[in-house]
Amino acid sequence: MSEPAVRRALPGDAEAVTGLIERAIRISTAGAYPADAVEAWATGRTAEAVRAMIEVTDGFVATLGEAVVGWANLDGDEVDQLYVDPDAGGQGVARRLYETIEALARANRLDQLTSVASLRAEPAFHHFGFREVDTDQVAFNGRTFTVVRMAKHLERALPGQAAVRRDGRGRDVAGPDHNQAGRR
Ligand SMILES: CC(C)(COP(=O)(O)OP(=O)(O)OC[C@H]1O[C@@H](n2cnc3c(N)ncnc32)[C@H](O)[C@@H]1OP(=O)(O)O)[C@@H](O)C(=O)NCCC(=O)NCCS
């Protein structure tokens, strides 16, 4: 796969993003939830609702040529949406979108990012440096879904000082964030 480009989502992307979300849920989350719940999740939004999300939150799309292959947004401090077309999955598209969102969050001087992650997305958020806060049940389109509430603290580097960060055991360590180094 050639490298996807990431750009701001535009209202005109709403139809493509809606189709992408449906495909991502139907194909990539099959097995994570019962089939009827997956179908309810996949079909639970309109293109108008997606257009509204694009207009009122900070949304980004990943594109390959003309095709929209990924979509994510930042709503307050929450990474609310993160979907990648299954045909483009497993190749770092979600990471590229996430890194764009984290850079925006840092530019906005947010102290943390949160996520209500699906069981399918939880491992990716762990890879992005999030930790589990708790598990929860959320209702959507008439079904109930087990989700994982997650958070990532965003340390701020003082001028002339390396950012302090914590390793997987919660110990403070200095230097570049390994999650950000040498990525695709
Ligand atoms: C979850 C999803 C966004 C991942 O997209 P993707 O482009 O395939 O993810 P990437 O290739 O960028 O992988 C991101 C990281 O997560 C890791 N990862 C992804 N899926 C994983 C899995 N099932 N198990 C373990 N690690 C996984 C990757 O190894 C990668 O880590 P690295 O960058 O440190 O190497 C995509 O599968 C999807 O759209 N799922 C369905 C919808 C969904 O659940 N969305 C979230 C709603 S909260």
PDBQT file of the ligand as one rigid body, heavy atoms in Angstrom, charges set to zero:
ROOT
HETATM    1  C1  LIG A 201      -9.333  -0.563  15.296  1.00  0.00    +0.000 C 
HETATM    2  C2  LIG A 201      -8.963  -0.021  13.901  1.00  0.00    +0.000 C 
HETATM    3  C3  LIG A 201      -9.258   1.487  13.878  1.00  0.00    +0.000 C 
HETATM    4  C4  LIG A 201      -7.445  -0.255  13.673  1.00  0.00    +0.000 C 
HETATM    5  O1  LIG A 201      -7.089   0.312  12.401  1.00  0.00    +0.000 OA
HETATM    6  P1  LIG A 201      -5.726  -0.118  11.645  1.00  0.00    +0.000 P 
HETATM    7  O2  LIG A 201      -5.412   0.892  10.608  1.00  0.00    +0.000 OA
HETATM    8  O3  LIG A 201      -5.835  -1.539  11.224  1.00  0.00    +0.000 OA
HETATM    9  O4  LIG A 201      -4.656   0.005  12.833  1.00  0.00    +0.000 OA
HETATM   10  P2  LIG A 201      -3.073   0.204  12.682  1.00  0.00    +0.000 P 
HETATM   11  O5  LIG A 201      -2.560  -0.688  11.616  1.00  0.00    +0.000 OA
HETATM   12  O6  LIG A 201      -2.760   1.656  12.560  1.00  0.00    +0.000 OA
HETATM   13  O7  LIG A 201      -2.578  -0.320  14.082  1.00  0.00    +0.000 OA
HETATM   14  C5  LIG A 201      -2.470   0.561  15.191  1.00  0.00    +0.000 C 
HETATM   15  C6  LIG A 201      -1.717  -0.140  16.314  1.00  0.00    +0.000 C 
HETATM   16  O8  LIG A 201      -2.602  -1.030  16.992  1.00  0.00    +0.000 OA
HETATM   17  C7  LIG A 201      -2.095  -2.356  16.932  1.00  0.00    +0.000 C 
HETATM   18  N1  LIG A 201      -3.242  -3.221  16.717  1.00  0.00    +0.000 N 
HETATM   19  C8  LIG A 201      -4.285  -3.008  15.879  1.00  0.00    +0.000 A 
HETATM   20  N2  LIG A 201      -5.154  -4.016  15.978  1.00  0.00    +0.000 NA
HETATM   21  C9  LIG A 201      -4.649  -4.884  16.909  1.00  0.00    +0.000 A 
HETATM   22  C10 LIG A 201      -5.103  -6.112  17.456  1.00  0.00    +0.000 A 
HETATM   23  N3  LIG A 201      -6.261  -6.672  17.105  1.00  0.00    +0.000 N 
HETATM   24  N4  LIG A 201      -4.323  -6.719  18.387  1.00  0.00    +0.000 NA
HETATM   25  C11 LIG A 201      -3.168  -6.171  18.784  1.00  0.00    +0.000 A 
HETATM   26  N5  LIG A 201      -2.689  -4.981  18.305  1.00  0.00    +0.000 NA
HETATM   27  C12 LIG A 201      -3.431  -4.361  17.372  1.00  0.00    +0.000 A 
HETATM   28  C13 LIG A 201      -1.129  -2.378  15.780  1.00  0.00    +0.000 C 
HETATM   29  O9  LIG A 201      -0.118  -3.348  15.957  1.00  0.00    +0.000 OA
HETATM   30  C14 LIG A 201      -0.568  -0.975  15.811  1.00  0.00    +0.000 C 
HETATM   31  O10 LIG A 201       0.437  -0.851  16.806  1.00  0.00    +0.000 OA
HETATM   32  P3  LIG A 201       1.867  -0.151  16.452  1.00  0.00    +0.000 P 
HETATM   33  O11 LIG A 201       1.528   1.104  15.648  1.00  0.00    +0.000 OA
HETATM   34  O12 LIG A 201       2.441   0.145  17.788  1.00  0.00    +0.000 OA
HETATM   35  O13 LIG A 201       2.585  -1.184  15.637  1.00  0.00    +0.000 OA
HETATM   36  C15 LIG A 201      -9.764  -0.737  12.793  1.00  0.00    +0.000 C 
HETATM   37  O14 LIG A 201      -9.574  -2.127  12.890  1.00  0.00    +0.000 OA
HETATM   38  C16 LIG A 201     -11.256  -0.488  12.827  1.00  0.00    +0.000 C 
HETATM   39  O15 LIG A 201     -11.740   0.423  12.164  1.00  0.00    +0.000 OA
HETATM   40  N6  LIG A 201     -11.982  -1.323  13.607  1.00  0.00    +0.000 N 
HETATM   41  C17 LIG A 201     -13.439  -1.321  13.608  1.00  0.00    +0.000 C 
HETATM   42  C18 LIG A 201     -14.071  -0.110  14.214  1.00  0.00    +0.000 C 
HETATM   43  C19 LIG A 201     -13.710   0.175  15.642  1.00  0.00    +0.000 C 
HETATM   44  O16 LIG A 201     -13.797  -0.647  16.522  1.00  0.00    +0.000 OA
HETATM   45  N7  LIG A 201     -13.367   1.457  15.825  1.00  0.00    +0.000 N 
HETATM   46  C20 LIG A 201     -13.127   2.018  17.094  1.00  0.00    +0.000 C 
HETATM   47  C21 LIG A 201     -14.337   2.618  17.672  1.00  0.00    +0.000 C 
HETATM   48  S1  LIG A 201     -13.925   3.163  19.337  1.00  0.00    +0.000 SA
ENDROOT
TORSDOF 0
